């Protein structure tokens, strides 16, 4: 595990104080914030990829055709 040192400003100090006012210590609050930021970035990337796929007319047409073919097979 590594140690990180960084400078805060008044807004970060206030947020950190609020996040540690219960049972969390500063390190735990910072770790959770970093992981939340990472997960948020991952979610945004997945949403962007899904939007790009949904906007790809060729891909959408192919998916519709596969669905149609699967429905036809189920009717047998």
Secondary structure as UniProt FT lines:
FT   HELIX           10..19
FT   HELIX           26..55
FT   HELIX           57..74
//
